[in-house]
Amino acid sequence: MRARAVIGFGALVGLGLLVYLLRDVMLPFVAGIALAYLLDPLADRLERLGLGRLAASLVILALFVVVLVVSLLLLVPLVANQVAALISSLPQMVSRLQGILAERAGPLLQRLGGADALSELQSSVGSLATQGVAWLLAFLKSLWTGSQVLISIASLLVVTPVVAFYILVDWDRMIAALDGWVPPRHQLTVRELARQIDRAIIGFVRGQTLVCLILGSFYAVGLWLVGLNFGVLIGLIAGFLTFIPYVGTLTGFLLAMGVALVQYWPGSDWLHIGLTLGIFLTGQFLEGNIISPKLVGDSVGLHPVWLMFALLAFGSLFGFLGLLLAVPVAASIGVLVRFGLRQYLQSRLYHDGEPVLIAVSPRDL
């Protein structure tokens, strides 16, 4: 038993090292496997409707490629133009925010902290904004250079659909082969763990993707209707970053309120500033009380802190490839840790050698 555990641990370590060493070339293959995994239930449904596995895979991949290309053609020009305009406007926006701070808070700060208090606060605001932008750009740069996105775009567009197609065609046979490798006496336990991992990954990825799309659309349309500069871009950023708990809403809120103050403060247009604030308060309420509970739920077993750590850690180590691996790895570790803890609590080791009469149900893990 101990020998098998050592071999299994060594295999996991070796696999992790191999992924790290080959991270620059593995992105399209991992993306293709992930795409096949997500589309497999749809292929099964088409099979039940009478299509063969090959025909179902061809139809699904063709539809996916068409939707992806159309979406990119519609969104990329809009997003690229707004990103360039926002980056060029950032220094002016920071300067304007410092001016607003001096105008409104200057007298009070001078009375409380002396003549140097205002200049110190302005300097702190400028430094904080600069460091925040620098951190964001550095993180994006690490994703870009770490996975060599510029070089990998062609392989993503060509290799990923091909890999996804072949994996999707052979998915059921691959799962059956993996199941056959498991020792018969452990098959029930391994299958139940695999089902729990599958539910956690599918539940989170599909549910959170819908949450990101809904919130991104809500923020983008709402800010556009308010007339906020860069409103569509800020809304899309907030929706996309909602994949990381709390980060999307906070980032979008800070960006939107900063732009709103710069855009509407000269005329003290409190209505538009209040509408901008109301959009994010409404979005946060809908996400926390209606959208996320309905689409994601509490059964996926991914704690927000654990998920944030996994996304940031894997993104830092493996670039964009790490973002693809973070959720399934985090979900798998969570399921295995809960299983191990459950086994320990039902073991003689925990009960000081006394016999344990409580049966372990995989559904309780």
Kinemage of the C-alpha trace (Angstrom):
@kinemage 1
@onewidth
@group {chain A} dominant
@subgroup {mainchain}
@vectorlist {calphas} color= white
{ca met a 1} P 0.000 0.000 0.000
{ca arg a 2} L 2.785 2.393 0.948
{ca ala a 3} L 4.683 1.514 -2.222
{ca arg a 4} L 1.625 2.314 -4.366
{ca ala a 5} L 1.191 5.631 -2.550
{ca val a 6} L 4.840 6.539 -3.160
{ca ile a 7} L 4.557 5.579 -6.830
{ca gly a 8} L 1.348 7.568 -7.235
{ca phe a 9} L 2.821 10.641 -5.555
{ca gly a 10} L 5.949 10.368 -7.671
{ca ala a 11} L 3.841 10.126 -10.816
{ca leu a 12} L 1.918 13.285 -9.863
{ca val a 13} L 5.128 15.163 -9.157
{ca gly a 14} L 6.599 13.995 -12.451
{ca leu a 15} L 3.456 15.036 -14.322
{ca gly a 16} L 3.522 18.481 -12.714
{ca leu a 17} L 7.197 18.910 -13.607
{ca leu a 18} L 6.538 17.802 -17.179
{ca val a 19} L 3.676 20.298 -17.531
{ca tyr a 20} L 5.915 23.066 -16.173
{ca leu a 21} L 8.770 22.250 -18.553
{ca leu a 22} L 6.459 21.963 -21.579
{ca arg a 23} L 4.108 24.813 -20.639
{ca asp a 24} L 5.017 26.836 -23.727
{ca val a 25} L 3.795 24.137 -26.136
{ca met a 26} L 0.999 22.500 -24.141
{ca leu a 27} L -1.526 25.342 -24.263
{ca pro a 28} L -3.379 24.274 -27.453
{ca phe a 29} L -3.458 20.627 -26.328
{ca val a 30} L -4.799 21.422 -22.854
{ca ala a 31} L -7.296 23.846 -24.397
{ca gly a 32} L -8.428 21.136 -26.824
{ca ile a 33} L -8.877 18.571 -24.037
{ca ala a 34} L -10.786 21.109 -21.923
{ca leu a 35} L -13.012 21.973 -24.885
{ca ala a 36} L -13.752 18.288 -25.560
{ca tyr a 37} L -14.522 17.721 -21.873
{ca leu a 38} L -17.013 20.594 -21.807
{ca leu a 39} L -18.678 19.570 -25.076
{ca asp a 40} L -18.901 15.823 -24.348
{ca pro a 41} L -22.395 16.007 -22.726
{ca leu a 42} L -23.710 17.746 -25.850
{ca ala a 43} L -22.181 15.035 -28.028
{ca asp a 44} L -23.849 12.367 -25.869
{ca arg a 45} L -27.199 14.115 -26.279
{ca leu a 46} L -26.811 14.258 -30.056
{ca glu a 47} L -25.933 10.562 -30.034
{ca arg a 48} L -29.166 9.811 -28.206
{ca leu a 49} L -31.000 11.734 -30.923
{ca gly a 50} L -29.610 9.374 -33.566
{ca leu a 51} L -26.345 10.962 -34.756
{ca gly a 52} L -23.179 8.931 -34.753
{ca arg a 53} L -20.289 10.006 -32.535
{ca leu a 54} L -18.245 11.206 -35.501
{ca ala a 55} L -21.111 13.251 -36.983
{ca ala a 56} L -22.014 14.715 -33.587
{ca ser a 57} L -18.407 15.792 -32.994
{ca leu a 58} L -18.195 17.421 -36.422
{ca val a 59} L -21.442 19.353 -35.904
{ca ile a 60} L -20.449 20.559 -32.426
{ca leu a 61} L -16.960 21.685 -33.417
{ca ala a 62} L -18.234 23.444 -36.545
{ca leu a 63} L -20.841 25.366 -34.547
{ca phe a 64} L -18.295 26.249 -31.868
{ca val a 65} L -15.777 27.587 -34.393
{ca val a 66} L -18.455 29.678 -36.141
{ca val a 67} L -19.680 31.201 -32.874
{ca leu a 68} L -16.107 31.896 -31.733
{ca val a 69} L -15.076 33.575 -34.994
{ca val a 70} L -18.202 35.740 -35.134
{ca ser a 71} L -17.757 36.774 -31.495
{ca leu a 72} L -14.116 37.702 -32.061
{ca leu a 73} L -14.935 39.700 -35.178
{ca leu a 74} L -17.572 41.661 -33.279
{ca leu a 75} L -15.776 42.175 -29.968
{ca val a 76} L -12.063 42.474 -30.767
{ca pro a 77} L -12.200 45.803 -32.681
{ca leu a 78} L -14.438 47.407 -30.047
{ca val a 79} L -12.383 46.181 -27.103
{ca ala a 80} L -9.031 47.007 -28.740
{ca asn a 81} L -10.062 50.596 -29.471
{ca gln a 82} L -11.396 51.167 -25.959
{ca val a 83} L -8.341 49.581 -24.328
{ca ala a 84} L -5.993 51.855 -26.287
{ca ala a 85} L -8.079 54.917 -25.422
{ca leu a 86} L -8.287 53.970 -21.743
{ca ile a 87} L -4.533 53.412 -21.407
{ca ser a 88} L -3.768 56.759 -23.067
{ca ser a 89} L -6.260 58.502 -20.753
{ca leu a 90} L -5.016 56.979 -17.480
{ca pro a 91} L -2.398 59.668 -16.633
{ca gln a 92} L -4.937 62.436 -17.211
{ca met a 93} L -7.543 60.613 -15.133
{ca val a 94} L -5.153 60.144 -12.199
{ca ser a 95} L -4.204 63.826 -12.352
{ca arg a 96} L -7.855 64.834 -12.422
{ca leu a 97} L -8.661 62.633 -9.420
{ca gln a 98} L -5.838 64.272 -7.491
{ca gly a 99} L -7.288 67.667 -8.401
{ca ile a 100} L -10.770 66.626 -7.217
{ca leu a 101} L -9.273 65.383 -3.962
{ca ala a 102} L -7.459 68.663 -3.420
{ca glu a 103} L -10.582 70.668 -4.239
{ca arg a 104} L -12.986 68.838 -1.930
{ca ala a 105} L -10.857 67.402 0.848
{ca gly a 106} L -8.045 69.956 0.919
{ca pro a 107} L -9.373 72.369 3.564
{ca leu a 108} L -10.372 69.583 5.940
{ca leu a 109} L -7.039 67.778 5.570
{ca gln a 110} L -5.076 70.966 6.136
{ca arg a 111} L -6.984 71.639 9.362
{ca leu a 112} L -6.496 68.093 10.594
{ca gly a 113} L -2.984 67.306 9.480
{ca gly a 114} L -1.263 70.520 8.546
{ca ala a 115} L -0.103 71.867 5.228
{ca asp a 116} L 1.727 68.699 4.223
{ca ala a 117} L -1.235 66.335 4.748
{ca leu a 118} L -2.874 67.160 1.423
{ca ser a 119} L 0.285 66.805 -0.635
{ca glu a 120} L 1.082 63.488 1.082
{ca leu a 121} L -2.409 62.172 0.357
{ca gln a 122} L -2.242 63.274 -3.270
{ca ser a 123} L 1.130 61.592 -3.608
{ca ser a 124} L -0.281 58.422 -2.017
{ca val a 125} L -3.255 58.389 -4.401
{ca gly a 126} L -0.966 58.835 -7.388
{ca ser a 127} L 1.417 56.138 -6.169
{ca leu a 128} L -1.448 53.737 -5.446
{ca ala a 129} L -2.974 54.248 -8.884
{ca thr a 130} L 0.417 53.855 -10.558
{ca gln a 131} L 1.236 50.693 -8.608
{ca gly a 132} L -2.201 49.226 -9.324
{ca val a 133} L -1.830 49.809 -13.052
{ca ala a 134} L 1.754 48.495 -12.965
{ca trp a 135} L 0.660 45.335 -11.121
{ca leu a 136} L -2.160 44.708 -13.581
{ca leu a 137} L 0.095 45.237 -16.587
{ca ala a 138} L 2.794 43.011 -15.041
{ca phe a 139} L 0.271 40.231 -14.418
{ca leu a 140} L -1.082 40.472 -17.957
{ca lys a 141} L 2.482 40.521 -19.284
{ca ser a 142} L 3.310 37.380 -17.312
{ca leu a 143} L 0.310 35.640 -18.870
{ca trp a 144} L 1.336 36.887 -22.301
{ca thr a 145} L 5.038 36.049 -22.197
{ca gly a 146} L 4.716 33.010 -19.942
{ca ser a 147} L 2.575 31.163 -22.454
{ca gln a 148} L 3.954 32.928 -25.552
{ca val a 149} L 0.463 33.888 -26.644
{ca leu a 150} L 1.662 35.804 -29.658
{ca ile a 151} L 3.452 32.726 -30.988
{ca ser a 152} L 0.704 30.343 -29.877
{ca ile a 153} L -2.250 32.115 -31.494
{ca ala a 154} L -1.819 30.204 -34.751
{ca ser a 155} L -1.503 26.889 -32.916
{ca leu a 156} L -4.554 27.708 -30.782
{ca leu a 157} L -6.640 28.433 -33.860
{ca val a 158} L -5.407 25.365 -35.753
{ca val a 159} L -4.320 22.728 -33.230
{ca thr a 160} L -6.987 23.229 -30.547
{ca pro a 161} L -10.012 22.383 -32.760
{ca val a 162} L -8.184 19.352 -34.182
{ca val a 163} L -7.242 18.055 -30.714
{ca ala a 164} L -10.757 18.735 -29.430
{ca phe a 165} L -12.282 16.848 -32.350
{ca tyr a 166} L -10.173 13.702 -31.887
{ca ile a 167} L -10.583 13.727 -28.100
{ca leu a 168} L -14.334 14.247 -28.426
{ca val a 169} L -14.668 11.324 -30.856
{ca asp a 170} L -12.686 8.977 -28.584
{ca trp a 171} L -13.837 10.352 -25.216
{ca asp a 172} L -15.993 7.398 -24.130
{ca arg a 173} L -13.333 4.868 -25.122
{ca met a 174} L -10.654 6.818 -23.232
{ca ile a 175} L -12.768 6.939 -20.061
{ca ala a 176} L -13.485 3.218 -20.336
{ca ala a 177} L -9.767 2.501 -20.721
{ca leu a 178} L -8.873 4.611 -17.681
{ca asp a 179} L -11.596 2.891 -15.671
{ca gly a 180} L -10.161 -0.480 -16.649
{ca trp a 181} L -6.761 0.463 -15.233
{ca val a 182} L -8.177 0.907 -11.720
{ca pro a 183} L -7.858 -2.178 -9.446
{ca pro a 184} L -11.313 -3.834 -9.220
{ca arg a 185} L -11.516 -3.544 -5.422
{ca his a 186} L -11.093 0.246 -5.650
{ca gln a 187} L -13.269 0.926 -8.671
{ca leu a 188} L -16.408 1.989 -6.772
{ca thr a 189} L -14.477 4.487 -4.648
{ca val a 190} L -12.514 5.870 -7.588
{ca arg a 191} L -15.660 6.205 -9.705
{ca glu a 192} L -17.469 8.082 -6.937
{ca leu a 193} L -14.503 10.429 -6.478
{ca ala a 194} L -14.376 10.966 -10.238
{ca arg a 195} L -18.101 11.797 -10.265
{ca gln a 196} L -17.631 14.309 -7.455
{ca ile a 197} L -14.695 15.943 -9.254
{ca asp a 198} L -16.706 16.032 -12.477
{ca arg a 199} L -19.679 17.674 -10.718
{ca ala a 200} L -17.414 20.246 -9.087
{ca ile a 201} L -15.643 21.192 -12.321
{ca ile a 202} L -18.707 21.189 -14.554
{ca gly a 203} L -20.853 22.939 -11.969
{ca phe a 204} L -18.348 25.726 -11.467
{ca val a 205} L -17.089 26.227 -15.023
{ca arg a 206} L -20.479 26.184 -16.727
{ca gly a 207} L -22.244 28.104 -13.975
{ca gln a 208} L -19.505 30.702 -13.530
{ca thr a 209} L -19.192 31.180 -17.292
{ca leu a 210} L -22.881 32.033 -17.462
{ca val a 211} L -22.480 34.343 -14.460
{ca cys a 212} L -19.604 36.145 -16.215
{ca leu a 213} L -21.612 36.525 -19.436
{ca ile a 214} L -24.724 37.789 -17.642
{ca leu a 215} L -22.898 40.238 -15.379
{ca gly a 216} L -20.579 41.436 -18.153
{ca ser a 217} L -23.573 42.157 -20.372
{ca phe a 218} L -25.451 43.838 -17.521
{ca tyr a 219} L -22.529 46.090 -16.554
{ca ala a 220} L -21.615 46.909 -20.163
{ca val a 221} L -25.175 47.800 -21.201
{ca gly a 222} L -25.894 49.662 -17.956
{ca leu a 223} L -22.749 51.784 -18.095
{ca trp a 224} L -23.292 52.431 -21.810
{ca leu a 225} L -26.840 53.652 -21.131
{ca val a 226} L -25.537 55.952 -18.386
{ca gly a 227} L -23.125 57.407 -20.933
{ca leu a 228} L -19.939 56.544 -19.040
{ca asn a 229} L -16.728 56.817 -21.021
{ca phe a 230} L -15.246 53.349 -21.645
{ca gly a 231} L -18.433 51.918 -20.097
{ca val a 232} L -18.601 48.895 -22.413
{ca leu a 233} L -14.955 48.020 -21.776
{ca ile a 234} L -15.290 48.424 -18.002
{ca gly a 235} L -18.397 46.262 -18.015
{ca leu a 236} L -16.680 43.515 -20.012
{ca ile a 237} L -13.644 43.641 -17.709
{ca ala a 238} L -15.862 43.390 -14.627
{ca gly a 239} L -17.778 40.474 -16.137
{ca phe a 240} L -14.661 38.591 -17.232
{ca leu a 241} L -12.908 39.015 -13.871
{ca thr a 242} L -16.008 37.778 -12.035
{ca phe a 243} L -14.444 34.362 -12.649
{ca ile a 244} L -12.209 35.302 -9.692
{ca pro a 245} L -14.529 35.837 -6.692
{ca tyr a 246} L -15.019 39.507 -5.723
{ca val a 247} L -12.184 40.685 -7.991
{ca gly a 248} L -14.408 41.427 -10.987
{ca thr a 249} L -16.947 43.548 -9.125
{ca leu a 250} L -14.287 45.431 -7.148
{ca thr a 251} L -12.129 46.134 -10.216
{ca gly a 252} L -15.086 47.253 -12.304
{ca phe a 253} L -16.446 49.398 -9.464
{ca leu a 254} L -13.133 51.224 -8.905
{ca leu a 255} L -12.623 51.802 -12.639
{ca ala a 256} L -16.207 52.968 -13.206
{ca met a 257} L -16.309 55.297 -10.216
{ca gly a 258} L -12.934 56.773 -11.101
{ca val a 259} L -14.053 57.466 -14.671
{ca ala a 260} L -17.425 58.781 -13.427
{ca leu a 261} L -15.767 61.244 -11.054
{ca val a 262} L -13.472 62.530 -13.781
{ca gln a 263} L -16.292 62.730 -16.335
{ca tyr a 264} L -19.159 64.105 -14.238
{ca trp a 265} L -17.580 65.930 -11.287
{ca pro a 266} L -16.891 69.293 -12.990
{ca gly a 267} L -20.647 69.893 -13.184
{ca ser a 268} L -21.416 68.061 -9.920
{ca asp a 269} L -23.590 65.644 -11.877
{ca trp a 270} L -24.564 63.509 -8.925
{ca leu a 271} L -27.290 61.733 -10.884
{ca his a 272} L -24.896 59.975 -13.273
{ca ile a 273} L -22.423 59.247 -10.482
{ca gly a 274} L -25.250 57.739 -8.439
{ca leu a 275} L -26.463 55.714 -11.418
{ca thr a 276} L -22.959 54.314 -11.918
{ca leu a 277} L -22.825 53.342 -8.250
{ca gly a 278} L -26.330 51.870 -8.461
{ca ile a 279} L -25.410 49.651 -11.411
{ca phe a 280} L -22.655 47.937 -9.442
{ca leu a 281} L -24.716 47.682 -6.259
{ca thr a 282} L -27.532 46.098 -8.285
{ca gly a 283} L -25.113 43.763 -10.073
{ca gln a 284} L -23.551 42.664 -6.789
{ca phe a 285} L -26.990 42.040 -5.269
{ca leu a 286} L -28.125 40.019 -8.288
{ca glu a 287} L -24.907 38.003 -8.347
{ca gly a 288} L -24.893 37.174 -4.646
{ca asn a 289} L -28.591 36.479 -4.165
{ca ile a 290} L -29.999 35.291 -7.496
{ca ile a 291} L -27.530 34.550 -10.305
{ca ser a 292} L -24.704 32.674 -8.542
{ca pro a 293} L -26.952 30.621 -6.207
{ca lys a 294} L -29.077 29.512 -9.189
{ca leu a 295} L -26.305 28.855 -11.718
{ca val a 296} L -23.356 27.814 -9.535
{ca gly a 297} L -24.830 26.851 -6.170
{ca asp a 298} L -22.992 25.655 -3.084
{ca ser a 299} L -22.360 22.071 -4.217
{ca val a 300} L -19.204 22.665 -6.245
{ca gly a 301} L -17.000 22.677 -3.143
{ca leu a 302} L -14.667 25.466 -4.249
{ca his a 303} L -14.124 28.008 -1.480
{ca pro a 304} L -13.574 31.532 -2.882
{ca val a 305} L -10.222 31.952 -1.090
{ca trp a 306} L -8.952 28.579 -2.339
{ca leu a 307} L -10.115 29.414 -5.863
{ca met a 308} L -8.436 32.849 -5.840
{ca phe a 309} L -5.176 31.309 -4.632
{ca ala a 310} L -5.310 28.563 -7.266
{ca leu a 311} L -6.001 30.992 -10.128
{ca leu a 312} L -3.277 33.444 -9.116
{ca ala a 313} L -0.710 30.750 -8.284
{ca phe a 314} L -1.247 28.703 -11.436
{ca gly a 315} L -1.464 31.866 -13.564
{ca ser a 316} L 1.875 33.013 -12.167
{ca leu a 317} L 3.561 29.623 -12.682
{ca phe a 318} L 2.127 28.533 -16.032
{ca gly a 319} L 0.670 31.697 -17.604
{ca phe a 320} L -2.600 31.303 -19.485
{ca leu a 321} L -2.149 27.531 -19.374
{ca gly a 322} L -2.277 27.797 -15.575
{ca leu a 323} L -5.652 29.531 -15.716
{ca leu a 324} L -7.024 26.558 -17.664
{ca leu a 325} L -5.576 24.087 -15.152
{ca ala a 326} L -6.408 25.991 -11.955
{ca val a 327} L -10.100 25.126 -11.603
{ca pro a 328} L -9.896 21.361 -12.338
{ca val a 329} L -6.795 20.966 -10.157
{ca ala a 330} L -8.349 22.982 -7.317
{ca ala a 331} L -11.603 21.027 -7.554
{ca ser a 332} L -9.764 17.689 -7.619
{ca ile a 333} L -7.603 18.578 -4.605
{ca gly a 334} L -10.683 19.731 -2.713
{ca val a 335} L -12.539 16.458 -3.351
{ca leu a 336} L -9.512 14.335 -2.435
{ca val a 337} L -8.803 16.315 0.743
{ca arg a 338} L -12.426 15.958 1.887
{ca phe a 339} L -12.292 12.220 1.119
{ca gly a 340} L -9.036 11.813 3.043
{ca leu a 341} L -10.395 13.761 6.007
{ca arg a 342} L -13.563 11.673 6.022
{ca gln a 343} L -11.567 8.455 5.946
{ca tyr a 344} L -9.358 9.693 8.779
{ca leu a 345} L -12.334 10.627 10.957
{ca gln a 346} L -13.757 7.124 10.442
{ca ser a 347} L -10.448 5.333 10.994
{ca arg a 348} L -8.930 3.571 14.001
{ca leu a 349} L -6.173 6.179 13.991
{ca tyr a 350} L -8.631 8.906 14.952
{ca his a 351} L -10.528 6.685 17.413
{ca asp a 352} L -7.360 5.474 19.218
{ca gly a 353} L -7.624 1.945 17.888
{ca glu a 354} L -11.256 1.446 18.846
{ca pro a 355} L -13.463 -0.280 16.252
{ca val a 356} L -15.470 2.056 14.046
{ca leu a 357} L -19.069 1.042 13.433
{ca ile a 358} L -20.134 4.031 11.311
{ca ala a 359} L -20.208 3.221 7.600
{ca val a 360} L -18.585 5.664 5.214
{ca ser a 361} L -20.909 6.852 2.495
{ca pro a 362} L -19.268 8.444 -0.572
{ca arg a 363} L -22.244 10.804 -0.805
{ca asp a 364} L -21.174 12.427 2.474
{ca leu a 365} L -17.752 13.423 1.149
